[in-house]
Amino acid sequence: MSIILETRGLTHVYGAGTPFERTALDHVDLKIVKGEILGVIGHTGSGKSTLIQHLNGLLKPTEGEVLLDGQPIWNEKGKCARETRFRVGLVFQYPEYQLFEETIAKDIAFGPSNMGLAQAEIDQRVLESMRAVGLEEHMANHSPFALSGGQKRRVAIAGVIAMQPDVLVLDEPTAGLDPAGRDEILGLIKRYHDQSGATVLIVSHSMEDIAQVADRLLVMNHAKALFCDTPREVFSHGEEIIAAGLDVPTITKVMLELKKRGHNVDTSVYTVAQAIDALRACKRKGGAR
């Protein structure tokens, strides 16, 4: 198991020394495995967005450190290595509002151009990233502002993918989309991960959505890491997650309710297929206690 990103005692305090002082991250230790999809879950104010902005040096820790391939991303002079921004690509929430170029191709090319690549390489990356997000090549010279909301989001994601980051971080990539749009975006992220082998972090409010694609889930609560494990192991703590003000998948809630009513069922399930298997196993054992 190779660790690509790690935080050690990561702490961030906003407004330190003022009446508005607030601790957004409180000594968070996290190891991110190369090639995995990690879902980052938490309620508003839990620290999840602050956490991911430390991973590519957008925010500097108040205390602790971030390591990329075992090396601190901040040097002794307080400078963040420039390559960190290219190796750890961050897609902000509602990224379609950050489009600014006159064509789709130019917008996607912005990141690779800043990397100092040759024009032929930039053009190739633009086309490859368009394919990765399901945009047809003939659209390259279209204005991004003429696209639908979902297509604009694809362009914004393609702009980060074009830099070919080792780690792709997406902050609420399905925010504001209808169920079909959410499924499409999560589907393209999963395909990109499978084809590229990149490490992917997805921040979301919805455990139900993220659990379908994530290898592990990080649950943030009050600036701390509450759980970080496989979806099944995390949802085995369903009652604690709910007590922390977070939600769990609907099917997990059903199993928790059955457990309360005396049925010896597995409450770690989070899909319908898993629930069917768990109910069959319960029936074989004799059902209720």
C-alpha positions in Angstrom: 0.0 0.0 0.0 1.6 3.2 -1.2 0.7 6.5 0.5 0.6 9.5 -1.9 -0.7 12.2 0.5 -0.5 12.4 4.2 -1.5 14.9 6.9 0.2 14.9 10.3 -1.4 16.8 13.1 -3.0 19.2 10.5 -4.5 22.2 12.3 -6.0 25.3 10.8 -7.3 28.3 12.9 -9.2 31.1 11.1 -8.9 34.6 12.7 -6.3 33.5 15.3 -5.9 36.0 18.1 -9.2 37.8 17.2 -12.7 37.6 18.7 -13.6 35.6 15.6 -11.1 32.8 16.1 -12.3 29.4 14.9 -10.6 26.1 14.7 -11.5 24.6 11.3 -9.1 21.6 11.5 -8.0 20.1 14.8 -4.9 17.8 14.6 -6.1 15.7 11.6 -4.0 12.7 10.8 -4.8 11.2 7.4 -3.1 8.8 4.9 -4.4 8.8 1.4 -3.6 5.6 -0.6 -2.2 6.0 -4.2 -4.9 5.1 -6.7 -7.9 5.0 -4.3 -11.2 7.0 -4.4 -11.6 8.6 -1.0 -15.0 10.1 -0.2 -14.9 13.1 2.3 -18.2 13.5 4.1 -19.3 16.1 6.7 -21.9 18.7 7.6 -21.3 22.4 6.8 -18.5 23.7 9.0 -17.0 20.2 9.7 -13.7 21.1 8.1 -13.8 19.1 4.9 -13.4 22.1 2.5 -10.6 23.5 4.6 -8.9 20.1 4.6 -8.8 19.7 0.9 -7.5 23.3 0.4 -4.4 22.3 2.4 -3.7 19.3 0.1 -2.3 21.5 -2.7 -1.1 24.4 -0.7 -3.9 26.8 -1.2 -4.0 27.1 2.6 -1.0 27.0 4.9 -1.4 25.0 8.2 -1.5 26.8 11.5 0.1 23.6 12.9 1.1 20.2 11.4 2.1 19.4 7.9 1.1 17.9 4.6 3.3 15.5 2.8 3.2 14.5 -0.9 5.1 11.3 -1.7 6.6 11.6 1.8 7.9 15.1 1.3 6.5 18.3 3.0 4.8 20.5 0.5 5.9 23.6 2.4 9.7 24.4 2.7 11.5 26.0 5.6 11.1 29.4 4.0 7.3 29.1 4.0 7.0 28.5 0.3 4.8 25.8 -1.3 6.4 23.9 -4.2 4.9 25.1 -7.4 4.6 21.6 -8.8 2.2 20.7 -5.9 -0.6 22.7 -7.6 -0.1 20.7 -10.8 0.2 17.3 -9.1 -2.8 17.9 -6.8 -5.6 19.3 -9.0 -8.5 20.9 -7.2 -12.0 21.4 -8.7 -14.0 23.9 -6.6 -17.7 23.7 -5.9 -19.7 25.2 -8.8 -16.6 25.3 -11.0 -18.6 26.4 -14.0 -18.7 29.9 -12.5 -14.9 30.1 -13.0 -15.0 29.7 -16.8 -13.6 32.8 -18.5 -12.1 32.0 -22.0 -13.9 32.5 -25.3 -13.8 28.8 -26.3 -14.0 25.5 -24.5 -10.5 24.5 -25.8 -8.9 27.7 -24.5 -10.5 27.3 -21.1 -9.3 23.7 -20.8 -5.8 24.6 -22.1 -5.3 27.3 -19.4 -3.8 24.9 -16.8 -1.5 23.0 -19.2 -0.3 26.3 -20.7 0.8 27.4 -17.2 2.8 24.2 -17.0 5.0 25.4 -19.9 4.1 22.5 -22.2 4.6 22.6 -25.9 1.5 23.6 -27.9 1.2 20.1 -29.5 1.1 18.5 -26.1 -1.4 21.1 -24.8 -3.7 20.4 -27.8 -3.5 16.6 -27.2 -4.4 17.0 -23.5 -7.3 19.2 -24.4 -8.8 16.6 -26.7 -8.1 13.8 -24.2 -9.7 15.6 -21.3 -12.7 16.5 -23.4 -13.2 12.8 -24.2 -12.7 11.9 -20.5 -15.7 14.1 -19.5 -17.9 13.1 -22.4 -17.5 16.3 -24.5 -17.3 15.8 -28.3 -14.3 17.1 -30.1 -16.3 19.3 -32.5 -17.3 21.4 -29.5 -13.7 22.6 -28.9 -14.2 26.0 -30.5 -17.7 26.6 -29.0 -18.2 29.2 -26.3 -18.4 27.6 -22.8 -21.1 30.1 -21.9 -23.5 28.7 -24.5 -23.5 25.3 -22.7 -25.9 23.8 -20.2 -25.0 23.9 -16.6 -24.0 20.2 -16.6 -21.8 20.7 -19.7 -20.1 23.8 -18.2 -19.2 21.7 -15.1 -17.7 19.1 -17.4 -15.5 21.7 -19.1 -14.3 22.9 -15.7 -13.4 19.4 -14.6 -11.7 18.8 -17.9 -9.5 21.9 -17.3 -8.1 20.2 -14.2 -7.9 16.7 -15.7 -5.8 18.3 -18.6 -3.0 18.9 -16.1 -2.9 15.1 -15.5 -2.7 15.5 -11.7 -1.6 12.6 -9.6 -4.4 13.5 -7.3 -7.8 14.9 -8.4 -9.8 16.6 -5.7 -13.4 17.6 -6.3 -15.4 19.7 -3.9 -19.1 18.9 -4.1 -18.9 18.0 -7.8 -22.7 17.1 -7.9 -23.9 20.2 -6.0 -27.1 21.6 -7.5 -27.6 18.9 -10.1 -30.7 16.7 -10.4 -30.4 12.9 -9.8 -29.6 12.2 -13.4 -27.0 14.9 -13.5 -25.4 13.6 -10.3 -25.2 10.1 -11.7 -23.6 11.3 -14.9 -20.9 13.3 -13.0 -20.1 10.5 -10.6 -20.0 8.1 -13.5 -17.5 10.1 -15.5 -15.3 10.6 -12.4 -15.4 6.8 -11.8 -14.5 6.2 -15.5 -11.7 8.7 -15.3 -10.3 7.0 -12.2 -10.4 3.6 -13.8 -8.7 4.7 -17.0 -6.1 7.0 -15.5 -5.3 5.3 -12.2 -5.2 8.7 -10.5 -6.0 9.1 -6.8 -9.4 10.8 -6.4 -10.9 12.7 -3.5 -14.6 13.6 -3.7 -16.1 15.9 -1.1 -19.9 15.6 -0.6 -22.8 16.0 1.8 -24.4 12.8 0.4 -23.1 9.6 1.8 -25.5 7.7 -0.4 -24.0 9.1 -3.6 -20.4 8.8 -2.6 -20.6 5.3 -1.0 -21.4 4.0 -4.5 -18.0 4.9 -5.9 -15.6 5.4 -2.9 -13.1 2.8 -1.7 -12.9 4.5 1.7 -14.9 7.2 3.4 -13.5 10.0 5.6 -16.1 11.4 8.0 -15.4 14.9 9.3 -17.1 16.2 12.4 -16.3 19.4 14.3 -12.9 19.8 12.7 -11.8 16.3 13.5 -11.7 13.0 11.6 -14.5 10.9 13.1 -14.0 7.8 10.9 -11.9 6.8 7.9 -12.5 3.3 6.6 -14.3 1.3 4.0 -18.0 2.3 3.5 -19.2 -0.9 5.1 -17.1 -0.4 8.2 -18.1 3.3 8.4 -21.8 2.5 8.1 -21.5 -0.1 10.9 -21.3 3.0 13.1 -24.6 4.4 11.7 -26.0 5.4 15.0 -22.9 7.4 15.9 -22.9 9.1 12.5 -26.6 10.1 12.9 -25.9 11.3 16.4 -23.2 13.6 15.0 -25.8 15.3 12.8 -24.9 13.5 9.6 -27.0 11.3 7.3 -26.6 7.7 6.3 -28.0 5.9 3.2 -31.7 5.2 3.3 -31.2 1.4 3.2 -28.8 1.7 6.2 -31.6 3.5 8.1 -34.0 0.7 7.3 -31.6 -1.9 8.7 -31.0 0.2 11.8 -34.7 0.3 12.4 -35.0 -3.4 12.0 -32.2 -3.9 14.5 -34.1 -1.7 17.0 -37.2 -4.0 16.5 -35.2 -7.0 17.5 -34.0 -8.4 14.2 -30.4 -9.6 14.1 -29.5 -7.9 10.8 -26.3 -6.4 9.5 -26.5 -2.7 9.9 -23.3 -2.0 7.9 -25.0 -2.4 4.5 -25.6 0.6 2.3 -27.0 -0.8 -1.0 -30.2 -2.7 -1.8 -28.2 -5.7 -3.0 -26.3 -5.9 0.3 -29.6 -5.5 2.3 -31.2 -8.4 0.4 -28.2 -10.6 1.3 -28.3 -9.5 4.9 -32.1 -10.2 5.2 -31.6 -13.6 3.7 -28.8 -14.3 6.2 -31.0 -13.1 9.0 -33.8 -15.4 7.8 -31.5 -18.4 7.8 -30.4 -17.7 11.3 -34.0 -17.5 12.5 -34.8 -13.8 12.2 -35.5 -12.0 15.5 -33.4 -12.6 18.5 
